[in-house]
Structure formats: C-alpha cells, structure tokens
C-alpha cells in the first residue's frame, strides 16, 4: 500500500472512531486525493448516525470539506437504544421548557411571590409533581422580571399530514409572528399543508392522562383502578413490531384517561398500589378515531412531527395516526 493510501485509510479510521486528529482544520496529502461529503460510508455506518463537525482537506490551492458522523451505532439494537434515550431527553426538555414558560407568564401577571400569586403557586406545585428541577423554576422566575421579556401566549396550529392524517401543534411563544413563520416553514419543507382552524381539532378530545409503563403494571390491574375511581378509559400501547425485544416494548405506555375531577384520585390510587407513573402537564389531546396510514406516509408524518417538535416555541404535537 502506498504512503498516501495508508494515510488516507488511517484518517478515515480516526474519523469513524472519533479519535482526535492532531490538526483538525486541514490535512495535506501526497498524490491526487478527491474528497467530498458523499463518502461511501453507508456500508459501515448505521443509519442512526448524524453528521457533525466538518473537516477541511487541502491539496495545492484546492480545499475540500468532508463531514464526520456522530456516535457509531453498531446495529439496529444500539440504534434503537440511542433513539429511545434521545427521545426521552427531548421529552424532558420540552416539559421543562413548557413549565418554564408557564412560570414566566404567571409571574408577569401576578408577581414572583407564590403566597400572593395563586397561579404561580399552582404551577410550582405541578412542577414538583413532574420532577422539574428547582433551578429551572428559579431561573424562569428571575427571567420574568427582565425588562425585555414578554408574557407567553398559547396558540394552536392545525396541519394536514400524509395519508389523511391530521396533526395538532401546540405553541407557547412570546413572539407570535416568529412562531407561525417557523411552523409554516417546517410544514412546507416536509410536504404538509396548514389547515384552517377547526379542520383537524374536531377529531380530538382534550383529557387528563396518566402514563404507566407496560412493565410497571398489567392491564387488568389498571382497569380495576380505573373502575374504582371512575376513569374514562385505559388505552393500550400498540405493539405491532414483531422485531421489538422485551426491552423495546417496556418503553411503551398504558394511558389512563380521565377528567380533571378525578385525576388527583387516580394518582393517589396508583401511589397506594406502588405503581410508578408519569402525570401529564395539564392535559393531552387524544384522537377520537385513529387513522391507519401506509408505511411511507407513517415515516413522512414522523419526520414532519419530529421537525415541528424541534422548534423552541412548540410545546407538543399530536396526531391521529395509528
């Protein structure tokens, strides 16, 4: 193997394994080297890897840039584990962000003292139930006093997805024009279509929801609890992937659906039974009827919803896709 070939092979190995390079900005090669972003790495990189920092390669007066990828996932199982962790982290970040916005709005309206501001006191109590870190609450109470900080306004946008699927986007923003522009941009880029108000919402109902992992309780146990306290329904998770392992399925949740009147009683009963649960953040939107879309439409809708959730102003995204 020639010297330049060995150098090039070593470089690719270092990039794929994350080994630091002595000179991260540029590299010189002897001989003709042609590099670009479309390196033929797909055969040894998992599809869950993501592009990260660029590296520049120079040859004479020519400069080429290639992109390395993120952590290497060895096979489908590692990808699914990484995907679950990323989804859980994103879910927590959205929860903390939404509660933080609620804190800012409450302080703007009634001041920073929870003794005299009952709305703020209720939010802080809810945050405690949701395990929101104390420093996040304190930071947002302080931020509400900043001169340029405006109160947050809640908005709902309705979107047509693929395969007849409807999507509801809940937004909490201090800049309405910014939020609607960004939502419209994502919808357009992903091939969806903005819907008129009321075109999608009538297909959903708002309810209080308690989420329980399938590994923390069985359906009969939850049904008995639901009957005792007068809950509306217990919704089973869809387990339609035959390739899912038991660990994969353990990340699925039962949903106990109720009204606000008996929600606290359900939480109390679950605590009595020693069942771990995740409360909602006020309410959730549940589809009245689920729509079965084909595989291609499902993937396109998932991409649309994921991109919407990436927006800072977006608090939640709901769909009637089965």
C-alpha positions in Angstrom: 0.0 0.0 0.0 1.4 3.4 -0.9 2.1 6.1 1.7 -0.8 8.3 0.7 -3.2 5.3 0.7 -2.1 4.3 4.2 -2.5 7.9 5.4 -6.0 8.2 3.9 -7.1 4.9 5.4 -5.8 5.9 8.8 -7.6 9.2 8.6 -10.9 7.5 7.7 -10.5 5.1 10.6 -9.9 8.0 13.0 -12.9 9.9 11.8 -15.1 6.9 12.1 -14.0 6.1 15.7 -13.8 9.6 17.0 -10.0 9.6 17.7 -8.8 13.2 17.9 -6.7 14.4 15.0 -3.5 16.4 15.5 -4.6 19.1 13.1 -8.4 19.3 13.0 -8.5 22.1 10.4 -6.6 20.9 7.4 -4.5 18.0 6.1 -2.1 17.6 3.2 -1.8 14.6 1.1 0.8 13.5 -1.5 -0.8 12.5 -4.8 -4.3 13.1 -6.2 -6.9 13.0 -3.4 -10.6 13.7 -4.1 -12.9 14.1 -1.1 -16.4 15.3 -0.6 -19.3 14.9 1.8 -20.7 11.9 -0.1 -18.1 9.5 1.2 -19.1 5.9 0.6 -19.5 5.3 4.4 -23.1 4.0 4.2 -21.9 0.4 4.2 -20.3 0.6 7.6 -22.2 3.5 9.3 -25.6 2.8 10.8 -28.5 4.9 9.6 -28.9 6.4 13.1 -25.6 8.3 12.9 -25.8 12.1 12.3 -23.5 14.5 10.5 -21.4 16.6 12.8 -18.3 18.9 12.5 -16.7 19.4 9.1 -13.0 18.8 8.3 -11.2 20.5 5.5 -8.6 18.8 3.3 -6.2 20.8 1.2 -4.3 19.8 -2.0 -2.4 22.6 -3.6 -4.8 25.5 -4.0 -7.9 23.3 -3.7 -9.7 22.9 -0.4 -12.3 20.2 0.1 -14.6 19.6 3.1 -16.0 16.4 4.4 -18.3 15.7 7.3 -17.8 13.2 10.0 -20.7 11.4 11.7 -21.8 11.2 15.3 -21.5 8.2 17.6 -21.3 5.0 15.7 -24.3 2.7 16.4 -23.4 -1.0 15.9 -26.5 -2.5 14.5 -30.3 -2.0 14.8 -30.4 -2.6 18.6 -27.9 0.0 19.5 -29.6 2.5 17.3 -33.0 1.8 19.0 -31.4 2.3 22.4 -29.8 5.6 21.4 -33.0 6.6 19.8 -35.0 5.9 22.9 -32.6 7.9 25.1 -32.7 10.8 22.7 -36.5 10.7 22.6 -36.6 10.7 26.4 -34.2 13.5 26.7 -36.2 15.6 24.2 -39.4 14.8 26.0 -37.9 16.1 29.3 -36.5 19.2 27.6 -40.0 20.0 26.2 -41.6 19.5 29.5 -39.1 21.8 31.3 -39.5 24.4 28.6 -43.3 24.4 28.8 -43.3 24.7 32.6 -40.7 27.5 32.4 -42.9 29.4 30.0 -45.9 29.0 32.4 -43.8 30.3 35.3 -42.8 33.4 33.3 -46.4 34.1 32.3 -47.7 33.6 35.9 -45.0 35.9 37.3 -45.7 38.6 34.6 -49.4 38.6 35.7 -49.2 38.2 39.4 -45.7 38.8 40.7 -42.9 36.4 41.9 -44.4 35.6 45.3 -46.3 32.3 45.3 -48.1 33.2 48.6 -49.9 36.1 46.9 -49.8 34.7 43.3 -52.1 31.6 43.4 -51.5 30.9 39.7 -47.7 30.7 40.3 -48.2 28.5 43.4 -50.3 26.0 41.4 -47.6 25.9 38.6 -44.9 25.3 41.2 -46.9 22.5 42.8 -47.4 20.9 39.4 -43.7 21.3 38.6 -42.9 19.4 41.9 -45.2 16.6 40.8 -43.5 16.5 37.4 -40.0 16.5 38.9 -38.9 19.7 37.2 -35.5 20.8 38.7 -35.7 23.7 41.1 -33.0 25.7 39.3 -35.1 25.8 36.2 -38.1 27.2 38.1 -35.9 29.8 39.9 -34.2 30.8 36.6 -37.6 31.4 34.9 -38.9 33.4 37.9 -35.9 35.6 37.6 -36.2 35.8 33.8 -39.8 37.0 34.1 -38.5 40.2 35.7 -36.2 41.0 32.8 -37.2 44.2 31.1 -37.4 42.8 27.6 -39.2 39.6 28.5 -42.8 39.4 27.3 -45.5 37.1 28.5 -46.1 33.9 26.6 -49.2 33.4 24.5 -50.6 30.0 23.7 -51.5 29.2 20.1 -52.7 26.0 18.3 -52.0 25.3 14.6 -53.6 22.5 12.6 -51.8 20.6 9.8 -52.7 18.1 7.1 -50.1 15.3 7.1 -49.7 12.4 4.7 -52.3 9.7 4.1 -55.2 11.7 5.5 -53.6 12.1 8.9 -54.2 15.2 11.0 -51.6 16.9 13.2 -52.2 19.4 16.0 -49.3 21.7 17.0 -49.4 23.4 20.4 -47.3 26.5 20.7 -46.4 28.8 23.6 -44.5 31.9 22.4 -43.5 35.4 23.2 -43.3 36.3 19.5 -46.4 35.2 17.5 -45.0 36.2 14.1 -41.8 34.2 14.7 -43.7 31.1 15.8 -46.2 31.0 12.9 -43.4 31.7 10.3 -41.3 28.8 11.6 -44.2 26.4 11.9 -45.3 27.2 8.3 -41.7 26.8 7.1 -41.3 23.3 8.6 -44.7 22.2 7.3 -43.9 23.4 3.8 -40.4 21.8 3.8 -41.9 18.5 5.0 -44.6 18.4 2.4 -47.5 19.0 4.8 -50.2 21.7 4.5 -51.5 24.2 7.0 -55.2 23.7 7.8 -57.9 26.2 8.7 -58.8 26.5 12.4 -61.2 23.7 13.3 -60.4 21.5 10.3 -58.5 19.0 12.4 -59.3 19.8 16.1 -62.8 18.3 16.0 -61.1 14.9 15.5 -59.5 15.1 19.0 -60.7 15.4 22.6 -58.8 17.0 25.5 -58.4 14.9 28.6 -56.3 14.3 31.6 -53.9 11.4 31.1 -51.7 9.3 33.4 -48.9 7.3 31.6 -47.8 4.0 33.0 -45.1 1.8 31.5 -46.2 -1.7 30.5 -43.5 -3.1 32.7 -44.8 -1.4 35.8 -48.4 -2.7 35.8 -50.6 -5.1 33.8 -53.8 -4.0 32.0 -56.2 -5.8 34.4 -54.6 -4.0 37.4 -55.0 -0.7 35.7 -58.6 -1.5 34.6 -59.5 -2.2 38.3 -58.1 1.1 39.4 -59.8 2.9 36.6 -63.2 1.3 37.6 -62.7 2.2 41.3 -62.0 5.9 40.7 -64.3 6.4 37.7 -61.7 6.9 34.9 -62.9 7.1 31.4 -60.6 4.6 29.7 -57.4 2.7 29.7 -55.6 2.8 26.3 -53.2 0.0 25.4 -50.0 0.8 23.5 -49.7 -0.5 20.0 -47.3 -3.5 19.9 -47.2 -4.1 16.2 -43.5 -4.5 15.7 -42.7 -8.2 15.8 -39.0 -7.5 15.9 -39.2 -5.5 19.1 -37.5 -7.1 22.1 -39.0 -7.1 25.6 -36.8 -4.1 26.4 -38.2 -2.2 23.4 -41.7 -3.0 24.4 -41.0 -1.8 28.0 -40.8 1.7 26.6 -44.5 1.6 25.7 -47.1 3.1 28.0 -50.7 2.5 29.0 -52.7 5.7 29.2 -55.3 6.1 31.9 -57.8 8.7 30.6 -59.9 10.8 32.9 -61.5 14.2 33.5 -60.0 16.8 35.8 -62.5 15.9 38.5 -61.0 12.5 39.4 -57.4 12.9 38.2 -55.9 13.5 41.6 -57.8 10.4 42.9 -56.2 8.3 40.2 -52.7 9.5 41.1 -53.4 8.8 44.8 -54.7 5.3 44.0 -51.6 4.5 41.8 -49.4 5.6 44.7 -51.2 3.3 47.1 -50.7 0.4 44.7 -47.0 1.3 44.4 -47.3 1.8 40.6 -44.8 4.2 39.0 -46.5 6.7 36.7 -45.9 9.8 34.6 -48.6 12.6 35.0 -49.4 14.9 32.2 -48.7 18.6 32.1 -52.2 19.8 32.4 -53.9 17.8 29.6 -53.3 15.9 26.4 -55.2 15.7 23.1 -56.4 12.2 22.2 -57.8 11.2 18.7 -61.4 10.2 18.6 -60.6 7.7 15.8 -57.1 6.6 14.7 -56.1 6.6 11.0 -54.1 3.7 9.5 -51.6 5.1 7.1 -49.2 3.1 4.8 -45.6 2.7 5.8 -44.3 5.6 3.6 -46.9 8.0 4.9 -46.1 7.0 8.5 -42.4 7.7 8.1 -43.1 11.1 6.4 -45.5 12.1 9.2 -43.0 11.1 11.8 -40.4 13.3 10.1 -42.9 16.2 10.0 -43.8 15.8 13.7 -40.1 15.5 14.7 -39.2 18.6 12.9 -42.1 20.5 14.4 -41.0 19.4 17.9 -37.5 20.7 17.3 -38.9 24.2 17.2 -38.4 26.0 20.5 -41.8 27.6 20.5 -43.6 24.2 20.1 -44.7 22.5 23.3 -46.5 19.5 22.0 -47.5 17.8 18.7 -50.5 15.4 18.5 -51.7 13.2 15.6 -54.5 10.8 14.9 -52.1 8.4 13.1 -52.4 4.9 14.4 
